[in-house]
Amino acid sequence: MSTVPDNLPVLLVVEDEKNTRDGLRRYFDGKFDIYLAPDVPTAMNVLETQPVDVLLTDLRLMGGTEGLDLLTRAQSISHPPVSVLMTAYGSEKVAVQAMKRGAYDYITKPLDLEKLDVVLTRALHSRRVETENQHLREELDKKFGLEKLIGNSPAMVEIYDLIRQVAPTRATVLIEGESGTGKELVAQSLHMLSPRKAARFVAVHCAALSPQLLESELFGHEKGAFTGATERRAGRFEEANHGTIFLDEIGEIDAATQVKLLRALGEQTIQRVGSNQTLKVDVRVVAATNKNLEAMVREGKFRDDLFYRLDVVPIHLPPLRERREDIPLLINAFLQEFAKQNQKRITGLSGEAQEALQRYNWPGNIRELRAAMEHAVALCRGERIGVRDLPGRIIGRNLAPGIAGHGPQPSASNDLNLEKMEQTFIRQALDQTKGNITEAAALLGISRRTLHRKLNTYRIEAP
């Protein structure tokens, strides 16, 4: 028996007709490492356990349209293959629709093997170019300071561009967003992409300190300035000289400290507590808040002149529920991190676990997701994380608020059957929105594409 070279690309052939499967295996033997599957469940088992470069699937399996379902499901995995469809003559319109769902190309039956060879070669080239571009982006991000930020949603791509544009300047940046959205990581990226990266990045969490301690923390103090000040101490602004200071939860600082911070921003000078000496500092300020500072200004709780000094370049970080397409990337990154820390071999998540994480609304954002994955890795006994490994709140509260508590609820006997629960709430959302896919997806807290995939999977027709 001949051995398959390690560097051959992987081809998965999904075809319910055995003679066709065997013929394709013989023809492409030596050019691909070939896996064969007669149906969708077998194919998904391969896709979830084996990296696949090219998926070649019949459009109609066992007389149905399961090839479309497989295409949709294949596109949802973390590293989807490039897909080519085989279809009977006369079904080209359906194949074109499949290409709109993400298929690379299609070829009609009866198969012209030489033409198929050309199509698969082109598809493989497309896959390699995409992979190389992804690797290049990763290398560039590592080189230029964005490696800790995870996400490729349109919102995050826009934020990456803004970070790259503003980082080389001296402009003060105000990062806005809910707790747990990654504001400090953005601040670190701004520092690493700036000319100041050789100097220090100093973070101060303003809410953790009393007003007296915060002033001393920021500006330092002289010996004897207050009870317990037994020696002179430099403040964080001095420590960050020629570098960047990150002021987290800036909305929590008191009125007196706001005045001194305004002077530090405007004049680039500070005074230690208990001293009349003015010190010159060269510090780039990046602030962050989970509050509405403009509203606080209107209410008289925050100085308007300080707000305008801070809000030179605002960066708004969206909550995780508004960029759900980034959840699989975050899950994979945290899974690798904690599996390595705990010396566990965990290859991925079950479909139900993935769906539960995708549906949950994440009030604690990325910080909560990271904790959930650490919990799951700690409890996982096998090679795949299941629903039982997830924190209970995710299973108990993973429904969008627009759905929970309205309309028919699953019976007690179905409480642990996630697929039945999911179908119930999908139908419920469609009923409430009179079949409007976009509104139903928003109500469920999932993307329109994900809802389409679930409708196909469960064979649910919108009213």
SULPE-V522577 format. One record per residue. N is the residue number from 1. SS is DSSP state (H for helix, E for strand, L for the rest). PHI is phi in whole degrees, -180 to 180 (999 if undefined). OMEGA is omega in whole degrees, -180 to 180 (NA if undefined). Layout:
N_SS_PHI_OMEGA ; N_SS_PHI_OMEGA
This chain:
1_L_999_-180 ; 2_L_-77_178 ; 3_L_-96_-179 ; 4_L_-92_178 ; 5_L_-59_-175 ; 6_L_-66_-172 ; 7_L_-96_178 ; 8_L_-72_174 ; 9_E_-67_-176 ; 10_E_-97_178 ; 11_E_-117_174 ; 12_E_-107_179 ; 13_E_-102_179 ; 14_E_-116_-174 ; 15_L_-154_-177 ; 16_L_-82_179 ; 17_L_-95_-172 ; 18_H_-60_-178 ; 19_H_-63_178 ; 20_H_-66_177 ; 21_H_-57_-177 ; 22_H_-65_179 ; 23_H_-66_178 ; 24_H_-66_178 ; 25_H_-63_-179 ; 26_H_-65_-175 ; 27_H_-67_-175 ; 28_H_-99_178 ; 29_E_-62_-178 ; 30_L_97_178 ; 31_L_-98_179 ; 32_E_-130_164 ; 33_E_-87_-164 ; 34_E_-103_171 ; 35_E_-116_-178 ; 36_E_-115_178 ; 37_E_-144_179 ; 38_L_-89_-175 ; 39_L_-153_-176 ; 40_H_-66_-180 ; 41_H_-57_179 ; 42_H_-64_180 ; 43_H_-63_-179 ; 44_H_-65_177 ; 45_H_-61_178 ; 46_H_-68_-177 ; 47_H_-62_-177 ; 48_H_-86_-178 ; 49_H_-120_-173 ; 50_L_-141_174 ; 51_L_-60_-178 ; 52_L_-120_179 ; 53_L_-84_-177 ; 54_E_-129_174 ; 55_E_-107_176 ; 56_E_-114_-174 ; 57_E_-131_172 ; 58_E_-70_179 ; 59_L_-68_-178 ; 60_L_-114_178 ; 61_L_-112_-179 ; 62_L_53_174 ; 63_L_83_-179 ; 64_L_-108_179 ; 65_L_-120_-176 ; 66_H_-65_178 ; 67_H_-60_176 ; 68_H_-67_178 ; 69_H_-60_-180 ; 70_H_-63_179 ; 71_H_-59_-179 ; 72_H_-63_-179 ; 73_H_-68_180 ; 74_H_-65_-180 ; 75_H_-70_-175 ; 76_L_-89_-180 ; 77_L_-76_-170 ; 78_L_-64_178 ; 79_L_-126_-173 ; 80_L_-67_176 ; 81_L_-76_169 ; 82_E_-82_-169 ; 83_E_-113_176 ; 84_E_-126_-178 ; 85_E_-102_169 ; 86_E_-106_-178 ; 87_E_-143_179 ; 88_E_-68_178 ; 89_L_-58_-179 ; 90_L_101_-180 ; 91_L_-106_-175 ; 92_H_-63_-180 ; 93_H_-62_178 ; 94_H_-66_180 ; 95_H_-64_178 ; 96_H_-64_176 ; 97_H_-60_178 ; 98_H_-64_178 ; 99_H_-64_176 ; 100_H_-67_177 ; 101_L_-85_177 ; 102_L_127_178 ; 103_L_-67_180 ; 104_L_-77_-177 ; 105_E_-164_175 ; 106_E_-142_178 ; 107_E_-141_-175 ; 108_E_-89_173 ; 109_E_-95_-1 ; 110_L_-66_-172 ; 111_L_-71_167 ; 112_L_-97_-171 ; 113_H_-62_179 ; 114_H_-67_177 ; 115_H_-66_177 ; 116_H_-61_178 ; 117_H_-59_179 ; 118_H_-64_-179 ; 119_H_-63_-179 ; 120_H_-67_178 ; 121_H_-64_178 ; 122_H_-67_179 ; 123_H_-62_179 ; 124_H_-65_177 ; 125_H_-62_178 ; 126_H_-60_179 ; 127_H_-62_-178 ; 128_H_-66_179 ; 129_H_-63_179 ; 130_H_-62_179 ; 131_H_-65_179 ; 132_H_-64_178 ; 133_H_-64_178 ; 134_H_-64_178 ; 135_H_-62_179 ; 136_H_-63_178 ; 137_H_-61_180 ; 138_H_-64_180 ; 139_H_-67_178 ; 140_H_-64_179 ; 141_H_-64_178 ; 142_H_-64_-178 ; 143_H_-72_-172 ; 144_H_-112_163 ; 145_L_94_-178 ; 146_L_-108_-172 ; 147_L_-66_-178 ; 148_L_-86_179 ; 149_L_-90_-174 ; 150_L_-118_177 ; 151_L_144_175 ; 152_L_-128_176 ; 153_L_-67_179 ; 154_H_-54_-180 ; 155_H_-62_-178 ; 156_H_-73_177 ; 157_H_-61_178 ; 158_H_-64_179 ; 159_H_-67_178 ; 160_H_-58_-179 ; 161_H_-63_180 ; 162_H_-66_179 ; 163_H_-61_-179 ; 164_H_-62_-178 ; 165_H_-74_-173 ; 166_H_-91_-174 ; 167_H_-57_-178 ; 168_L_-71_-177 ; 169_L_-89_177 ; 170_L_-97_-172 ; 171_L_-62_173 ; 172_L_-72_-177 ; 173_E_-121_175 ; 174_E_-114_-180 ; 175_E_-97_-177 ; 176_E_-113_178 ; 177_L_163_179 ; 178_L_-64_177 ; 179_L_-61_176 ; 180_L_88_-178 ; 181_L_-88_176 ; 182_L_100_-176 ; 183_H_-65_-180 ; 184_H_-68_177 ; 185_H_-64_176 ; 186_H_-64_178 ; 187_H_-62_178 ; 188_H_-63_179 ; 189_H_-65_177 ; 190_H_-58_179 ; 191_H_-68_-176 ; 192_H_-68_179 ; 193_L_-92_-176 ; 194_L_-101_175 ; 195_L_-65_-178 ; 196_L_-91_-171 ; 197_L_-62_178 ; 198_L_-76_178 ; 199_L_-92_-171 ; 200_L_-85_167 ; 201_E_-105_-175 ; 202_E_-117_-179 ; 203_E_-104_177 ; 204_E_-127_179 ; 205_E_-96_-168 ; 206_H_-62_-176 ; 207_H_-70_-176 ; 208_H_-83_-174 ; 209_L_-123_174 ; 210_L_-69_-180 ; 211_H_-55_-179 ; 212_H_-66_-179 ; 213_H_-69_-178 ; 214_H_-65_179 ; 215_H_-61_178 ; 216_H_-65_-180 ; 217_H_-63_-177 ; 218_H_-75_-169 ; 219_H_-111_-179 ; 220_E_83_179 ; 221_E_-151_176 ; 222_L_-92_175 ; 223_L_-59_179 ; 224_L_82_-178 ; 225_L_-65_178 ; 226_L_-159_-179 ; 227_L_-59_-180 ; 228_L_99_178 ; 229_L_-85_-174 ; 230_L_-84_178 ; 231_L_-156_178 ; 232_L_-69_179 ; 233_E_-136_176 ; 234_E_-75_179 ; 235_L_-89_-177 ; 236_H_-68_177 ; 237_H_-64_177 ; 238_H_-66_179 ; 239_H_-64_-177 ; 240_L_-91_-177 ; 241_L_-54_-176 ; 242_L_70_179 ; 243_L_-122_-176 ; 244_E_-129_172 ; 245_E_-112_-180 ; 246_E_-109_-179 ; 247_E_-105_-178 ; 248_E_-84_-179 ; 249_L_54_-176 ; 250_H_-64_180 ; 251_H_-68_-177 ; 252_H_-93_-174 ; 253_L_-77_-176 ; 254_L_-81_-174 ; 255_H_-62_-178 ; 256_H_-64_179 ; 257_H_-69_177 ; 258_H_-60_180 ; 259_H_-63_-179 ; 260_H_-68_178 ; 261_H_-68_177 ; 262_H_-60_179 ; 263_H_-66_179 ; 264_H_-63_179 ; 265_H_-73_-175 ; 266_H_-76_-174 ; 267_H_-108_-176 ; 268_L_56_176 ; 269_E_-134_178 ; 270_E_-139_172 ; 271_L_-132_175 ; 272_L_-67_176 ; 273_E_-62_-179 ; 274_L_87_-178 ; 275_L_-131_174 ; 276_L_-100_-177 ; 277_L_-81_179 ; 278_L_-95_-180 ; 279_E_-112_178 ; 280_E_-88_178 ; 281_L_-131_176 ; 282_L_-117_-173 ; 283_L_-131_172 ; 284_E_-92_-177 ; 285_E_-101_171 ; 286_E_-122_-179 ; 287_E_-114_180 ; 288_E_-142_179 ; 289_E_-155_171 ; 290_L_-106_179 ; 291_L_-111_176 ; 292_L_-90_-176 ; 293_H_-66_179 ; 294_H_-62_178 ; 295_H_-65_178 ; 296_H_-65_176 ; 297_H_-64_180 ; 298_H_-63_-179 ; 299_L_-85_180 ; 300_L_78_-178 ; 301_L_-97_-180 ; 302_L_-146_-176 ; 303_L_-66_179 ; 304_H_-68_-180 ; 305_H_-67_176 ; 306_H_-70_179 ; 307_H_-59_-179 ; 308_H_-68_175 ; 309_H_-69_-178 ; 310_H_-81_-170 ; 311_L_-89_179 ; 312_L_-69_175 ; 313_E_-125_178 ; 314_E_-84_173 ; 315_E_-126_-179 ; 316_E_-101_177 ; 317_L_-95_-179 ; 318_L_-72_175 ; 319_L_-67_-176 ; 320_H_-62_-179 ; 321_H_-66_179 ; 322_H_-97_175 ; 323_L_-141_-175 ; 324_H_-64_179 ; 325_H_-65_178 ; 326_H_-88_-176 ; 327_H_-60_179 ; 328_H_-59_179 ; 329_H_-66_179 ; 330_H_-66_178 ; 331_H_-58_-178 ; 332_H_-63_-179 ; 333_H_-65_-180 ; 334_H_-71_178 ; 335_H_-60_179 ; 336_H_-63_-179 ; 337_H_-61_-174 ; 338_H_-81_175 ; 339_H_-64_178 ; 340_H_-66_-180 ; 341_H_-60_-176 ; 342_L_-96_178 ; 343_L_53_178 ; 344_L_-116_176 ; 345_L_-99_180 ; 346_L_-120_-173 ; 347_L_-90_-179 ; 348_E_168_-178 ; 349_E_-123_172 ; 350_L_-69_179 ; 351_H_-60_-180 ; 352_H_-66_179 ; 353_H_-65_179 ; 354_H_-61_-179 ; 355_H_-66_179 ; 356_H_-62_178 ; 357_H_-67_-178 ; 358_H_-71_-176 ; 359_H_-83_-176 ; 360_L_-64_-173 ; 361_L_-86_173 ; 362_L_53_176 ; 363_L_-62_178 ; 364_L_-92_175 ; 365_H_59_-172 ; 366_H_-63_179 ; 367_H_-61_179 ; 368_H_-70_178 ; 369_H_-63_179 ; 370_H_-62_179 ; 371_H_-65_179 ; 372_H_-64_180 ; 373_H_-72_175 ; 374_H_-65_176 ; 375_H_-60_-177 ; 376_H_-64_179 ; 377_H_-65_-180 ; 378_H_-63_-176 ; 379_H_-91_-176 ; 380_L_-65_-179 ; 381_L_-102_-179 ; 382_L_-116_-179 ; 383_L_-98_-180 ; 384_E_-132_179 ; 385_E_-76_178 ; 386_L_-109_-179 ; 387_H_-59_-177 ; 388_H_-66_180 ; 389_H_-84_-176 ; 390_L_-84_176 ; 391_L_-59_-176 ; 392_H_-59_-177 ; 393_H_-66_-179 ; 394_H_-72_178 ; 395_H_-75_-176 ; 396_H_-82_-175 ; 397_L_-130_-176 ; 398_L_-93_178 ; 399_L_-101_180 ; 400_L_-63_-175 ; 401_L_-62_179 ; 402_L_-71_-178 ; 403_L_-104_-173 ; 404_L_-58_175 ; 405_L_86_-179 ; 406_L_-121_175 ; 407_L_73_-177 ; 408_L_-66_178 ; 409_L_-107_178 ; 410_L_-61_176 ; 411_L_-70_-176 ; 412_H_-59_-178 ; 413_H_-69_-178 ; 414_H_-104_-172 ; 415_L_-57_-176 ; 416_L_-98_178 ; 417_L_-97_-173 ; 418_H_-64_-179 ; 419_H_-64_179 ; 420_H_-67_176 ; 421_H_-60_-177 ; 422_H_-64_179 ; 423_H_-62_180 ; 424_H_-60_-176 ; 425_H_-76_174 ; 426_H_-65_179 ; 427_H_-62_180 ; 428_H_-63_180 ; 429_H_-65_179 ; 430_H_-65_178 ; 431_H_-65_-177 ; 432_H_-66_-178 ; 433_L_-101_179 ; 434_L_55_175 ; 435_L_84_179 ; 436_L_-76_-174 ; 437_H_-63_-178 ; 438_H_-62_-180 ; 439_H_-68_179 ; 440_H_-65_178 ; 441_H_-62_179 ; 442_H_-64_-180 ; 443_H_-64_180 ; 444_H_-81_-179 ; 445_L_78_178 ; 446_L_-128_180 ; 447_L_-79_178 ; 448_H_-60_180 ; 449_H_-63_180 ; 450_H_-64_179 ; 451_H_-64_176 ; 452_H_-59_-179 ; 453_H_-63_-179 ; 454_H_-70_177 ; 455_H_-61_178 ; 456_H_-69_-178 ; 457_H_-62_-177 ; 458_H_-93_180 ; 459_L_56_178 ; 460_L_-98_178 ; 461_L_-102_178 ; 462_L_-70_178 ; 463_L_-58_NA
